[in-house]
Amino acid sequence: MRNRKGFTLIELMVVILIVGILAAVAVPIMRGRIDAAKWSEANASAGSVRTAVRAYIAEKGPTWNYADITGDLGTVGATLGFSATDLDGTYFNQEDYVISAVDGAAGTCVVTVTSTKSGGPSGTGVLAANGAWTVTP
């Protein structure tokens, strides 16, 4: 009997089949991670907006009319201390952030984010007044 070294065709086909099954399972999981990573940019910037709103409320007081900081950040950003491109990122522009429901007594607001850049994630992200971050498709 000869001493053979190497793999047979059947063994190689089994390995290729296993790799194919693993790839078919891993690709959809990785796609979800990519969108979550894109939304993390919006979450971090929305937190900065929320902090700026809190500072503005602390400066003006709870009885101030906060209509001057309600709207998209491209319009009201200068009032909060943001320059024209401070929050422009890879997937979101400064105009994609909208401030609403400003409550001076509680020191809270709602920040809504929708990407208008190509390659940005679909859906809408909302940083609620209680600090909860949610993304809806």
Secondary structure, 3 states (H helix, E strand, C coil): CCCCCCCCHHHHHHHHHHHHHHHHHHHHHHHHHHHHHHHHHHHHHHHHHHHHHHHHHHHHCCCCCHHHHCEEHHHHHHHHCCCCCCCCCCCCCHHHEEEEEEECCCCEEEEEECCCCCCCCCCEEEECCCCCEEEEC
